[in-house]
Amino acid sequence: MAASSKATAFLALGAFVVVLMAAGEASAAVTCGQVGSSLAPCIPYATGKSATLSQGCCSGMKSLNAMARTSADRQAVCRCLKSLAGSVKSVDLGVVAGAPAKCGVSVPFPISMSTDCNK
């Protein structure tokens, strides 16, 4: 898979996180380490190495959602996901798009590759 495809695929995994957070303004408190740690359990499912979502993946999504309350936090999460994108191979975007609903996380917008981290 080409580097740009990997980046795009990993961005999709994080896009749902960015769009489902509550509105608000403040300085970003979410670190890239927290983003990576929260979503790492989702990688086997997103890459097809596991047929089911782990409890750890769902817990990570919910935890990241709770951490990223402000617009600055959501933007930081988005940027971190973009920077981490090259480390994930063979992500299935169709699987990624359905993951939030399977974990009971409501996403008010479709997961999109065109997510702008500045919005």
N, CA and C atoms as a LAMMPS dump frame, in Angstrom:
ITEM: TIMESTEP
0
ITEM: NUMBER OF ATOMS
357
ITEM: BOX BOUNDS ff ff ff
-5.0000000000000000e+02 5.0000000000000000e+02
-5.0000000000000000e+02 5.0000000000000000e+02
-5.0000000000000000e+02 5.0000000000000000e+02
ITEM: ATOMS id mol type element x y z
1 1 1 N 0.854 -1.167 0
2 1 2 C 0 0 0
3 1 3 C 0.902 1.233 0
4 2 1 N 0.631 2.204 -0.81
5 2 2 C 1.432 3.416 -0.916
6 2 3 C 1.303 4.24 0.354
7 3 1 N 2.319 5.051 0.635
8 3 2 C 2.323 5.856 1.854
9 3 3 C 1.106 6.768 1.933
10 4 1 N 0.718 7.377 0.812
11 4 2 C -0.445 8.269 0.845
12 4 3 C -1.729 7.499 1.122
13 5 1 N -1.826 6.269 0.652
14 5 2 C -3.004 5.448 0.937
15 5 3 C -3.046 5.071 2.406
16 6 1 N -1.891 4.777 2.988
17 6 2 C -1.827 4.46 4.413
18 6 3 C -2.244 5.67 5.234
19 7 1 N -1.747 6.824 4.856
20 7 2 C -2.085 8.044 5.58
21 7 3 C -3.579 8.313 5.498
22 8 1 N -4.142 8.151 4.337
23 8 2 C -5.557 8.382 4.132
24 8 3 C -6.383 7.391 4.93
25 9 1 N -5.97 6.145 4.945
26 9 2 C -6.708 5.112 5.672
27 9 3 C -6.681 5.367 7.171
28 10 1 N -5.538 5.724 7.706
29 10 2 C -5.453 5.975 9.128
30 10 3 C -6.229 7.224 9.496
31 11 1 N -6.23 8.208 8.605
32 11 2 C -7.011 9.415 8.835
33 11 3 C -8.487 9.068 8.97
34 12 1 N -8.961 8.136 8.177
35 12 2 C -10.362 7.744 8.257
36 12 3 C -10.701 7.17 9.62
37 13 1 N -9.766 6.401 10.182
38 13 2 C -9.984 5.836 11.509
39 13 3 C -10.176 6.949 12.528
40 14 1 N -9.403 8.014 12.374
41 14 2 C -9.51 9.111 13.311
42 14 3 C -10.573 10.125 12.989
43 15 1 N -11.04 10.129 11.753
44 15 2 C -12.02 11.139 11.353
45 15 3 C -13.282 11.069 12.203
46 16 1 N -13.726 9.848 12.503
47 16 2 C -14.923 9.739 13.32
48 16 3 C -14.701 10.339 14.695
49 17 1 N -13.494 10.216 15.218
50 17 2 C -13.185 10.779 16.523
51 17 3 C -13.29 12.297 16.473
52 18 1 N -12.79 12.87 15.395
53 18 2 C -12.77 14.318 15.254
54 18 3 C -14.181 14.884 15.16
55 19 1 N -15.061 14.233 14.435
56 19 2 C -16.38 14.805 14.192
57 19 3 C -17.412 14.51 15.265
58 20 1 N -17.143 13.591 16.174
59 20 2 C -18.166 13.252 17.146
60 20 3 C -18.029 13.955 18.481
61 21 1 N -17.01 14.762 18.632
62 21 2 C -16.77 15.421 19.909
63 21 3 C -17.676 16.643 20.108
64 22 1 N -17.912 16.994 21.339
65 22 2 C -18.73 18.168 21.667
66 22 3 C -17.976 19.448 21.311
67 23 1 N -18.715 20.505 21.004
68 23 2 C -18.094 21.778 20.624
69 23 3 C -17.542 22.488 21.851
70 24 1 N -16.588 23.362 21.611
71 24 2 C -15.983 24.128 22.688
72 24 3 C -14.616 24.608 22.262
73 25 1 N -14.103 25.615 22.936
74 25 2 C -12.789 26.172 22.61
75 25 3 C -11.903 26.144 23.847
76 26 1 N -10.654 25.73 23.678
77 26 2 C -9.627 25.761 24.72
78 26 3 C -8.346 25.266 24.092
79 27 1 N -7.262 25.33 24.822
80 27 2 C -6.014 24.816 24.27
81 27 3 C -6.052 23.294 24.299
82 28 1 N -5.377 22.687 23.339
83 28 2 C -5.386 21.235 23.215
84 28 3 C -4.687 20.591 24.394
85 29 1 N -5.327 19.601 24.981
86 29 2 C -4.75 18.866 26.092
87 29 3 C -4.488 17.416 25.708
88 30 1 N -4.982 16.969 24.556
89 30 2 C -4.813 15.594 24.107
90 30 3 C -3.484 15.491 23.367
91 31 1 N -2.675 14.514 23.769
92 31 2 C -1.377 14.33 23.134
93 31 3 C -1.43 13.229 22.076
94 32 1 N -0.447 13.225 21.187
95 32 2 C -0.371 12.166 20.179
96 32 3 C -0.178 10.8 20.833
97 33 1 N 0.517 10.778 21.942
98 33 2 C 0.69 9.516 22.669
99 33 3 C -0.64 8.96 23.142
100 34 1 N -1.514 9.837 23.628
101 34 2 C -2.837 9.403 24.084
102 34 3 C -3.679 8.898 22.915
103 35 1 N -3.592 9.579 21.787
104 35 2 C -4.347 9.165 20.6
105 35 3 C -3.892 7.773 20.159
106 36 1 N -2.589 7.603 20.014
107 36 2 C -2.051 6.317 19.582
108 36 3 C -2.389 5.191 20.541
109 37 1 N -2.251 5.458 21.826
110 37 2 C -2.555 4.44 22.84
111 37 3 C -4.036 4.079 22.853
112 38 1 N -4.881 5.076 22.698
113 38 2 C -6.326 4.834 22.728
114 38 3 C -6.795 3.981 21.558
115 39 1 N -6.229 4.243 20.372
116 39 2 C -6.716 3.556 19.175
117 39 3 C -5.881 2.343 18.751
118 40 1 N -4.758 2.113 19.396
119 40 2 C -3.923 0.964 19.037
120 40 3 C -4.674 -0.373 19.069
121 41 1 N -5.565 -0.598 20.044
122 41 2 C -6.289 -1.872 20.051
123 41 3 C -7.232 -2.063 18.846
124 42 1 N -7.475 -1.001 18.078
125 42 2 C -8.366 -1.086 16.92
126 42 3 C -7.641 -1.57 15.66
127 43 1 N -6.327 -1.533 15.652
128 43 2 C -5.564 -1.847 14.449
129 43 3 C -5.845 -3.255 13.918
130 44 1 N -5.88 -4.303 14.752
131 44 2 C -6.157 -5.641 14.188
132 44 3 C -7.5 -5.709 13.454
133 45 1 N -8.506 -5.072 14.002
134 45 2 C -9.822 -5.066 13.353
135 45 3 C -9.786 -4.249 12.066
136 46 1 N -9.18 -3.076 12.128
137 46 2 C -9.13 -2.178 10.971
138 46 3 C -8.313 -2.75 9.817
139 47 1 N -7.389 -3.64 10.116
140 47 2 C -6.547 -4.241 9.073
141 47 3 C -7 -5.642 8.674
142 48 1 N -8.104 -6.105 9.23
143 48 2 C -8.634 -7.411 8.869
144 48 3 C -7.971 -8.579 9.566
145 49 1 N -7.131 -8.323 10.546
146 49 2 C -6.466 -9.405 11.277
147 49 3 C -7.349 -9.968 12.379
148 50 1 N -8.434 -9.274 12.674
149 50 2 C -9.418 -9.745 13.638
150 50 3 C -10.8 -9.502 13.049
151 51 1 N -11.67 -10.481 13.164
152 51 2 C -13.018 -10.362 12.604
153 51 3 C -13.958 -9.577 13.514
154 52 1 N -13.561 -9.373 14.747
155 52 2 C -14.415 -8.66 15.687
156 52 3 C -13.643 -7.532 16.361
157 53 1 N -14.379 -6.525 16.76
158 53 2 C -13.795 -5.415 17.51
159 53 3 C -13.511 -5.876 18.929
160 54 1 N -12.348 -5.542 19.435
161 54 2 C -12.021 -5.898 20.812
162 54 3 C -12.672 -4.902 21.765
163 55 1 N -12.83 -5.349 22.993
164 55 2 C -13.334 -4.441 24.025
165 55 3 C -12.371 -3.285 24.203
166 56 1 N -11.076 -3.569 24.069
167 56 2 C -10.062 -2.533 24.191
168 56 3 C -10.208 -1.45 23.141
169 57 1 N -10.566 -1.842 21.919
170 57 2 C -10.779 -0.875 20.843
171 57 3 C -11.957 0.031 21.178
172 58 1 N -13.065 -0.571 21.546
173 58 2 C -14.253 0.228 21.882
174 58 3 C -13.996 1.125 23.082
175 59 1 N -13.304 0.603 24.078
176 59 2 C -12.964 1.418 25.246
177 59 3 C -12.071 2.576 24.841
178 60 1 N -11.137 2.318 23.94
179 60 2 C -10.241 3.369 23.47
180 60 3 C -10.981 4.465 22.733
181 61 1 N -11.93 4.075 21.872
182 61 2 C -12.726 5.08 21.154
183 61 3 C -13.508 5.948 22.128
184 62 1 N -14.141 5.301 23.094
185 62 2 C -14.946 6.036 24.077
186 62 3 C -14.068 6.937 24.941
187 63 1 N -12.915 6.438 25.31
188 63 2 C -11.988 7.215 26.126
189 63 3 C -11.475 8.443 25.37
190 64 1 N -11.104 8.248 24.117
191 64 2 C -10.621 9.365 23.309
192 64 3 C -11.722 10.394 23.11
193 65 1 N -12.932 9.928 22.899
194 65 2 C -14.075 10.82 22.765
195 65 3 C -14.237 11.673 24.022
196 66 1 N -14.096 11.049 25.184
197 66 2 C -14.236 11.777 26.446
198 66 3 C -13.087 12.768 26.668
199 67 1 N -11.888 12.418 26.21
200 67 2 C -10.727 13.3 26.397
201 67 3 C -10.796 14.54 25.512
202 68 1 N -11.282 14.391 24.317
203 68 2 C -11.239 15.48 23.328
204 68 3 C -12.539 16.265 23.344
205 69 1 N -12.658 17.165 24.268
206 69 2 C -13.883 17.935 24.459
207 69 3 C -13.929 19.234 23.669
208 70 1 N -12.791 19.835 23.423
209 70 2 C -12.764 21.152 22.796
210 70 3 C -12.391 21.052 21.319
211 71 1 N -12.636 22.122 20.604
212 71 2 C -12.237 22.173 19.191
213 71 3 C -10.729 21.991 19.067
214 72 1 N -9.965 22.609 19.95
215 72 2 C -8.509 22.471 19.908
216 72 3 C -8.092 21.02 20.124
217 73 1 N -8.778 20.325 21.04
218 73 2 C -8.481 18.912 21.272
219 73 3 C -8.782 18.086 20.028
220 74 1 N -9.931 18.327 19.418
221 74 2 C -10.322 17.558 18.228
222 74 3 C -9.34 17.794 17.092
223 75 1 N -8.904 19.036 16.946
224 75 2 C -7.933 19.349 15.903
225 75 3 C -6.601 18.656 16.177
226 76 1 N -6.21 18.61 17.439
227 76 2 C -4.968 17.93 17.811
228 76 3 C -5.062 16.442 17.52
229 77 1 N -6.209 15.841 17.824
230 77 2 C -6.418 14.415 17.539
231 77 3 C -6.277 14.167 16.038
232 78 1 N -6.915 14.987 15.243
233 78 2 C -6.858 14.85 13.796
234 78 3 C -5.416 14.94 13.297
235 79 1 N -4.688 15.923 13.769
236 79 2 C -3.294 16.097 13.335
237 79 3 C -2.424 14.922 13.765
238 80 1 N -2.66 14.429 14.967
239 80 2 C -1.892 13.274 15.441
240 80 3 C -2.156 12.054 14.572
241 81 1 N -3.403 11.845 14.223
242 81 2 C -3.738 10.7 13.379
243 81 3 C -3.057 10.805 12.02
244 82 1 N -3.011 12.005 11.49
245 82 2 C -2.324 12.193 10.211
246 82 3 C -0.838 11.868 10.343
247 83 1 N -0.227 12.291 11.447
248 83 2 C 1.202 12.052 11.61
249 83 3 C 1.507 10.578 11.881
250 84 1 N 0.561 9.855 12.465
251 84 2 C 0.753 8.437 12.76
252 84 3 C 0.358 7.522 11.597
253 85 1 N -0.242 8.099 10.585
254 85 2 C -0.824 7.312 9.497
255 85 3 C 0.155 6.376 8.799
256 86 1 N 1.37 6.766 8.648
257 86 2 C 2.343 5.941 7.942
258 86 3 C 2.69 4.643 8.639
259 87 1 N 2.32 4.505 9.9
260 87 2 C 2.685 3.306 10.644
261 87 3 C 1.661 2.177 10.529
262 88 1 N 0.56 2.409 9.855
263 88 2 C -0.492 1.394 9.725
264 88 3 C -0.589 0.932 8.284
265 89 1 N -0.601 -0.387 8.091
266 89 2 C -0.69 -0.949 6.741
267 89 3 C -2.023 -1.675 6.565
268 90 1 N -2.517 -1.707 5.361
269 90 2 C -3.682 -2.506 4.96
270 90 3 C -4.972 -2.185 5.712
271 91 1 N -5.227 -0.932 5.985
272 91 2 C -6.465 -0.543 6.664
273 91 3 C -7.626 -0.64 5.69
274 92 1 N -8.71 -1.286 6.114
275 92 2 C -9.932 -1.427 5.321
276 92 3 C -10.883 -0.301 5.727
277 93 1 N -11.044 0.674 4.839
278 93 2 C -11.852 1.853 5.175
279 93 3 C -13.314 1.516 5.434
280 94 1 N -13.84 0.515 4.769
281 94 2 C -15.219 0.101 5.018
282 94 3 C -15.394 -0.415 6.433
283 95 1 N -14.418 -1.167 6.899
284 95 2 C -14.438 -1.68 8.268
285 95 3 C -14.302 -0.528 9.253
286 96 1 N -13.397 0.369 8.978
287 96 2 C -13.174 1.526 9.858
288 96 3 C -14.439 2.365 9.977
289 97 1 N -15.123 2.584 8.869
290 97 2 C -16.324 3.419 8.88
291 97 3 C -17.419 2.853 9.778
292 98 1 N -17.49 1.544 9.893
293 98 2 C -18.524 0.927 10.713
294 98 3 C -18.148 0.727 12.169
295 99 1 N -16.889 0.916 12.506
296 99 2 C -16.421 0.636 13.863
297 99 3 C -17.107 1.467 14.951
298 100 1 N -17.269 2.773 14.778
299 100 2 C -17.903 3.546 15.864
300 100 3 C -19.292 3.022 16.241
301 101 1 N -20.121 2.759 15.263
302 101 2 C -21.476 2.272 15.555
303 101 3 C -21.438 0.933 16.284
304 102 1 N -20.503 0.08 15.909
305 102 2 C -20.394 -1.224 16.562
306 102 3 C -19.958 -1.093 18.012
307 103 1 N -19.315 0.015 18.333
308 103 2 C -18.878 0.265 19.714
309 103 3 C -19.869 1.139 20.475
310 104 1 N -20.971 1.507 19.832
311 104 2 C -21.958 2.354 20.488
312 104 3 C -21.548 3.811 20.555
313 105 1 N -20.644 4.22 19.667
314 105 2 C -20.208 5.614 19.608
315 105 3 C -20.955 6.267 18.449
316 106 1 N -21.687 7.321 18.762
317 106 2 C -22.48 8.008 17.744
318 106 3 C -21.614 8.993 16.964
319 107 1 N -21.657 8.877 15.654
320 107 2 C -20.912 9.78 14.775
321 107 3 C -21.935 10.549 13.94
322 108 1 N -22.04 11.868 14.16
323 108 2 C -23.067 12.647 13.482
324 108 3 C -22.779 12.945 12.014
325 109 1 N -21.582 12.633 11.539
326 109 2 C -21.213 12.885 10.153
327 109 3 C -20.591 11.623 9.566
328 110 1 N -20.666 11.479 8.243
329 110 2 C -20.011 10.317 7.64
330 110 3 C -18.492 10.429 7.77
331 111 1 N -17.838 9.31 7.936
332 111 2 C -16.382 9.292 7.963
333 111 3 C -15.917 9.601 6.555
334 112 1 N -15.058 10.588 6.448
335 112 2 C -14.654 11.074 5.133
336 112 3 C -13.154 11.294 5.065
337 113 1 N -12.589 11 3.915
338 113 2 C -11.178 11.234 3.686
339 113 3 C -10.873 12.725 3.528
340 114 1 N -11.897 13.526 3.351
341 114 2 C -11.687 14.96 3.137
342 114 3 C -11.78 15.781 4.421
343 115 1 N -11.705 15.11 5.574
344 115 2 C -11.789 15.834 6.837
345 115 3 C -10.69 16.882 6.939
346 116 1 N -11.088 18.093 7.256
347 116 2 C -10.155 19.197 7.435
348 116 3 C -9.922 19.368 8.931
349 117 1 N -8.695 19.141 9.389
350 117 2 C -8.381 19.218 10.818
351 117 3 C -8.579 20.619 11.391
352 118 1 N -8.682 21.62 10.567
353 118 2 C -8.848 22.987 11.047
354 118 3 C -10.305 23.37 11.293
355 119 1 N -11.221 22.479 11.025
356 119 2 C -12.649 22.794 11.222
357 119 3 C -13.2 22.051 12.409
